Structure formats: C-alpha cells, structure tokens
Amino acid sequence: MTQIRIRDAAVFLGVSDDTVRRWIENGTLPSSLDDAGRKVVDGVDLARLAKEHSANPVDPSDMNSSARNRFVGLVTKVTSDVVMSQVELQCGPHRVVSLMSTEAVRDLDLKPGSVAVAVIKSTNVIVEASRSAS
C-alpha cells in the first residue's frame, strides 16, 4: 500500500491538515501508523475520497461532446501577437495553457476574468510517478 502522511493528503485534497484529521476521527478516511509511528492514510482510500469529494463547476457551454476531459475555469492571462495567442486558465487547482490563433481569442472574447472551458482530446497522455512510488 502507498502510505501518505496527513499533511501530504491535505495538499492532494486541497484541505487543511485538521480537516484530514477530522475525517480520520469520524471514520470518513481510514488510517494506520507507519514504521515511525506517524499516522498515515492508504493511497487507495485517499483516491476514493478525492473522487467522492470532487466537484466540477457546471459547464456553461451546454454542449454535447465526445471529449471527456472538460475543465471549467477562469481566464487568468492572455498574451497575444498578430497571429497567435497564449491563453491561461485556472480550472480548480489546475493551470491550463492553450495556444490558439489571435482571431479565435477575439471571436471567443477571451480576456482575464472570462469563464471558459478547456476541452482536452488527446491520443497522447503521459503519466509520471516518482521512482520511490510503490
């Protein structure tokens, strides 16, 4: 089992250490002790809890799509030249950057503070894990 310390679990869930401790105390999240006697949680249990507590904002586009990776967020920065633009969105805890034509930026009226949806459809997805992961 992958053992995750409470402070790291809190970071992954986007909550405080105290919240994780309360979830452990009320039985929402099982825990155990590691070899050093520190309280830890199982990575599988943490992943389950993260999925149960995830909440995606409502997609304002009201469109059907084959793309399943849709991230609703706020435009935080637009950098444009005559032809191309770089658009940055904050989608929950994730920063998503897209390169597109400046014409598309104008047509979509993208500017900081705009609500937008990053739609990601890719045949290549790279997953990384630390070498010490078990």
N, C-alpha and C positions, 0 to 999 in steps of 0.2 A: 504494500500500500504506500502511496505517496503521502507523507506526513507534512502538513502545512501548519506553521506556527500561527497563533492567533493574530498577531499584527499583520502578517502577510495575507491571511484570509480576509482581514478587514480591507486591505488595499484592493484585493481582487473583487470584493463585493461592493466597494465604494461606500463603506460604512465605517463607524468608529470601532476601535477595539472593544469598547464597552458593549456595543450592540452585539458583537460576536459572542462575548461572554454571556450576555443575557440569553441569546439563542441557545447556547450550550446549557445554561442553568434551567431553561424551561423545556429542554428536550427537542427543540427545533433542529439542533445540529449536534450530532454525537461527537464525543471527543475521547481521547485517550492520553496517556503520558508517554513521552519519548524516552530514550535511554538516559537523558539528563534530568528527567523528572518534570519537564515542561509540558504544559497542556498543548496538544496538537489536534488537528482535525484531519480526517481522511480526505484526500483529493476528490474521490468519487462523491462523497457526501457534500463536499463544498460545491462541486459542479452541479449537483442536483439542486441545491439551494439557490445557486446563482440563476439557474434556468427558471425555477419556480418564481423567483422574485424579480425577474427581468420584466420590464415594461417598455414597450416601444411606443413612442408617440404616434398618434393617429396620422396615417399617411394622407396628406391633404390633396394628393393628385387624383384620388378616386378612379384609378385606372387598373385594369387587369393586366398582368404581365407574367411572362414565363420566368423572369428574373426573381429569384427568391431572396436575394441579398439587397434589401432596400433599407437605407438608413436615413431617417428624417432628422434634419438638423438645421442649424442656423449658419448662414454665410458669415464668416468672420473676416475674410480678406479677399479682395480681387485685385490682381496685378495684370494689367493689360498693355500690349503694344498694338500696333496697327493690325496685325494678323491674328496673334494668339493671346490667350489669357490663362492665368493660373487662378483657380477658384478654390479657396479653403473653406471647409465646413466643419463645424463642431457637432458631431452626432453622438449625443450622450458623452461618454468618456473618450470617444474616438475622434481623432482628427483625420478627415478625409480630404485629399487633394486631387483635383481634376484639372487636366489640361484640355482646353477646348478653344474653338475659334472665338475671336472677339465679337464676331457677328452673333454667335449663339448667346454670349453673355448679354448683349444688348437685347436680343429677341426675348430672352427669359427674364430680363430686367433684374439680373443678379447684382446685388450690392450688399455690403455689410448690413446684417440685421434681417435680410430676407430669409424666409423659410423655404427650404429646398429639400429635395430627396436625392440622395446619391444612390444610383442603381448600378450594381456591380454584377456583371455577367462575364465570367471568365472561364476559360478552359484550363488555366494555369493558376493553381493556388499553392503557395509554399507555406509549409508548416515547420516551425523550428521549435526545438526544445533544448534546454541546457544539457550538457554532457553528463551532468550528475543526476539527471532525472531518472527515476526508476519506474 
